[in-house]
Amino acid sequence: MQAEREIVLTAGGLKKIEDELDQLRTVGRKRVAERIRESMQLAGELNDNSEFDDAKNEQAFIEGRIDELKEILATARVIEDMEVLTDAVSIGSIVRVRDLENKDDWEWTIVGTVEANPAEDRISNESPVGEALMGKKVGEIAVVEIPAGLAKYEILSIRK
């Protein structure tokens, strides 16, 4: 039996998940129900009705996502603002780092896996970079193993 992993959310992540769940329940379900109704009226026959099949697939996706979000909310632990550290990297920290090889500066927000979105510079505490940064202080170097070798990031600042 696999042990349940703790899901950690920031307050912002909690709100985002609650908003998505509300949107799916109030708007998504109605929209897909209307698509199913329209496709049944237009084609009549359900055997060769690609619009109906597509709408049913969307309905299954929406219901699956609603279940997933409800499960996350039922088991998540929300990080309180006072738990976010500014003297060491923790979940919820906004960390400014310098890549020591190419001298590029980056600013990342450390979040739990559910909230991670590299395109928005929100990296998971469980990612290789996130794991290397966790617990580090300003001036320390985080070393991350990457396919091309090792990447080294100097911690420049930590804030909430």
C-alpha positions as CSV (number, residue, x, y, z in Angstrom):
1,M,0.0,0.0,0.0
2,Q,1.4,3.4,-1.1
3,A,1.5,6.1,1.6
4,E,-0.5,9.2,0.8
5,R,1.8,12.1,-0.1
6,E,1.0,15.4,1.5
7,I,-0.2,18.1,-0.9
8,V,1.0,21.5,0.0
9,L,-0.6,24.6,-1.3
10,T,0.0,28.3,-0.9
11,A,-3.0,30.5,-0.1
12,G,-2.9,31.7,-3.8
13,G,-2.8,28.1,-5.0
14,L,-5.8,27.2,-2.8
15,K,-7.8,30.1,-4.3
16,K,-6.8,29.1,-7.9
17,I,-8.0,25.5,-7.3
18,E,-11.2,26.7,-5.6
19,D,-11.9,29.1,-8.5
20,E,-11.3,26.4,-11.1
21,L,-13.6,24.0,-9.3
22,D,-16.3,26.6,-9.1
23,Q,-15.9,27.4,-12.8
24,L,-16.1,23.8,-13.8
25,R,-19.2,23.2,-11.6
26,T,-21.1,26.3,-12.6
27,V,-20.0,27.0,-16.2
28,G,-18.2,23.9,-17.6
29,R,-21.0,21.5,-16.7
30,K,-23.7,23.7,-18.2
31,R,-21.8,24.4,-21.4
32,V,-21.1,20.7,-22.0
33,A,-24.7,19.7,-21.2
34,E,-25.8,22.2,-23.8
35,R,-23.3,20.8,-26.4
36,I,-24.7,17.3,-25.8
37,R,-28.3,18.5,-26.1
38,E,-27.6,20.4,-29.3
39,S,-25.6,17.5,-30.9
40,M,-28.5,15.1,-30.2
41,Q,-31.0,17.5,-31.7
42,L,-29.0,18.2,-34.9
43,A,-27.9,14.7,-35.8
44,G,-30.7,12.6,-34.2
45,E,-28.7,9.4,-34.6
46,L,-26.0,8.9,-31.9
47,N,-24.1,6.2,-33.8
48,D,-22.1,8.5,-36.2
49,N,-22.3,11.8,-34.3
50,S,-18.8,13.1,-33.8
51,E,-20.0,16.3,-32.1
52,F,-21.9,14.1,-29.6
53,D,-18.8,11.9,-29.0
54,D,-16.6,15.0,-28.6
55,A,-19.1,16.6,-26.1
56,K,-19.3,13.3,-24.1
57,N,-15.4,13.2,-24.0
58,E,-15.4,16.8,-22.7
59,Q,-18.0,15.9,-20.1
60,A,-15.8,13.0,-18.9
61,F,-12.8,15.3,-18.7
62,I,-14.7,17.9,-16.7
63,E,-16.1,15.4,-14.3
64,G,-12.6,13.8,-13.9
65,R,-11.0,17.2,-13.2
66,I,-13.8,18.1,-10.7
67,D,-13.1,14.8,-8.8
68,E,-9.3,15.5,-8.9
69,L,-9.7,19.1,-7.6
70,K,-12.1,17.9,-4.8
71,E,-9.5,15.3,-3.8
72,I,-6.7,17.9,-3.7
73,L,-8.8,20.2,-1.6
74,A,-9.8,17.4,0.8
75,T,-6.2,16.4,1.5
76,A,-4.2,19.6,1.0
77,R,-2.4,21.5,3.7
78,V,-2.3,25.2,3.1
79,I,0.9,27.0,4.0
80,E,0.3,29.9,6.4
81,D,2.0,33.2,5.6
82,M,4.0,32.9,8.8
83,E,5.4,29.5,7.6
84,V,7.0,31.1,4.6
85,L,10.6,31.8,5.5
86,T,12.7,34.7,4.3
87,D,16.0,33.6,5.9
88,A,15.9,30.2,4.0
89,V,14.1,28.9,1.0
90,S,10.8,27.3,1.8
91,I,7.5,26.6,0.0
92,G,6.0,30.0,-0.7
93,S,9.4,31.8,-0.9
94,I,10.2,34.0,-3.9
95,V,13.8,33.3,-4.6
96,R,16.1,35.4,-6.8
97,V,19.1,33.4,-8.1
98,R,22.0,33.8,-10.4
99,D,23.1,31.0,-12.8
100,L,26.8,30.9,-12.1
101,E,27.6,29.6,-15.6
102,N,25.9,32.2,-17.8
103,K,25.3,34.9,-15.2
104,D,21.5,35.1,-15.9
105,D,19.3,36.0,-13.0
106,W,16.0,34.2,-12.3
107,E,13.2,34.7,-9.9
108,W,11.2,31.7,-8.9
109,T,8.4,31.1,-6.6
110,I,8.7,27.8,-4.7
111,V,5.4,25.9,-4.6
112,G,4.0,22.4,-4.1
113,T,3.8,20.1,-7.1
114,V,0.1,20.8,-7.8
115,E,0.8,24.6,-8.3
116,A,4.0,24.2,-10.3
117,N,4.1,26.0,-13.6
118,P,7.6,26.6,-15.0
119,A,6.1,29.0,-17.7
120,E,5.1,31.3,-14.8
121,D,8.4,30.7,-12.9
122,R,6.6,28.7,-10.2
123,I,8.7,25.6,-9.5
124,S,7.9,22.6,-7.4
125,N,9.7,22.0,-4.2
126,E,10.0,18.4,-5.4
127,S,11.7,19.3,-8.8
128,P,15.5,18.9,-9.0
129,V,15.9,22.7,-8.8
130,G,13.3,23.1,-6.1
131,E,14.9,20.3,-4.0
132,A,18.3,21.9,-4.4
133,L,17.1,25.3,-3.3
134,M,15.0,24.2,-0.3
135,G,16.6,25.3,3.0
136,K,19.4,27.3,1.3
137,K,20.2,30.9,2.6
138,V,21.2,34.0,0.8
139,G,24.8,33.6,-0.5
140,E,24.7,29.9,-0.6
141,I,25.0,27.9,-3.8
142,A,22.5,25.3,-4.9
143,V,23.9,22.6,-7.2
144,V,21.5,20.8,-9.5
145,E,22.3,17.8,-11.6
146,I,21.1,18.4,-15.2
147,P,21.6,16.2,-18.4
148,A,24.5,18.5,-19.5
149,G,26.2,18.2,-16.1
150,L,25.8,20.4,-13.0
151,A,24.0,23.8,-12.8
152,K,24.9,26.1,-9.9
153,Y,22.7,28.8,-8.7
154,E,23.7,31.4,-6.1
155,I,20.9,32.6,-3.9
156,L,20.7,36.4,-4.2
157,S,17.5,37.1,-2.2
158,I,14.6,35.4,-0.5
159,R,11.2,37.1,0.1
160,K,7.5,36.3,0.6
